[in-house]
């Protein structure tokens, strides 16, 4: 009986299948520290977002420009029959809103960075010029009598998302006349905030020219609304990495280390609101849905890169453990399970180092320093664990290759699936070739087969 138990225990200890199950359990156990690092990435990203919100609230929020719009009041009269049969004439004031026949927007976005603690926030100053022409307002579709139109109290309004960030007092050139801008959007209710000017209209004129200069602070992105029947926009900036957003992409653009230039040409047929309406027939939501613009993109977001890299931790640990296990099988050595666990903990520590260093040094340098630190730790420990400089060097080189491979995957997000699939294919092929002579029933490498008889 004792002999049977001894043979059973010896078989269990020598079972490679059981050893593989134990290693899989270690991999699952190491998901706990990897998950803690991933949670820390999200926490640090949230703190960064809070810093961005704090700086933006003081410097200027994301800017969005609606308009300009010409608002003209008119009166409507109608007869109402009361319950006792008497008829009463009612009068109400309505407001007609007209958008420009043509709108040309030229602007420059001067980008810079503001720091809040260790966090850097992209902000900008937007120097914008809106110019174009309004056609003579046509009230025929609005049912207004010519005598009821109050041409003298017309307003030219421009919607601005964050009016606190207006940098200097500007004047509107309205049909050749200089007019001061006043706070608020006046009677233009489709915009939540902005400025307006008292701009009387001569009903005899076929067209009215305008010119509105604006100097605004903002952060992260800038948006425009295609208010003209034909809207042409030209934006330039010193920011090298634009992200074009919204309903329309630029018709042409150029990018380089010195900045970018982008041009849009947009027809009113692509919008979901008309050139003229009255009162609140068009809402702020409709204007917002037709916006387009540019986002000042950070080309390397260390938190996004760190979050993506930690998702590969399971694969890293599994491949490293598999390499050590193959050395056990082929070299007939013995590695204790605790040694596997300590080595896996070192691999998990890489992601924490990468995250902490990237907040101060940038992602590329942080990745290099973190990987070199862990490679030194792994190499030194493997020298004792594997009892061979050759095996330790081979394991260290394999882990270094994994880090280089991961960096390539992180830098090529669009082709990450292809690169990952090819990498796994090559790894599996290498394992199959390496273990082709292993006698799995005995858990050791079989001697080379002799020549056929």
Secondary structure, DSSP 8 states (H G I E B T S, - for coil): -HHHHHHHHHHHHH-HHHHHHHHHHHHHHTHHHHHHHHHHHHHHHHHHHHHHHHHHHHH---EEEEEEEEEEEEEEEEEEE-TTS-EEEEEEEEEEEEE-SEEEEEEEEEEEEEEETTEEEEEEEEEEEEEEEEE----GGGT--GGGB-GGG-EEEEEES-GGGB-S--EEEETTEEEE-EES-TT-TTSSSEEEEE----TT-SEEEEEEEEEEEEESEEEEE--SSEEEEEEEES-S-EEEEES---SEEEEETTEEEEEEEEEGGGSSS-SEEETTSS-HHHHHHTEEEEEE--S--HHHHHHHHHTTHHHHHHHHHHHHHHHHHHHT----HHHHHHHHHHHHHHHHHHHHHHHHH-HHHHHHHHHHHHHHHHHHHHHHHSS-HHHHHHHHHHHHHHHHHHHHHHH-GGGHHHHHHHHHHHHHHHHHHHTTTEETTTTEE--------
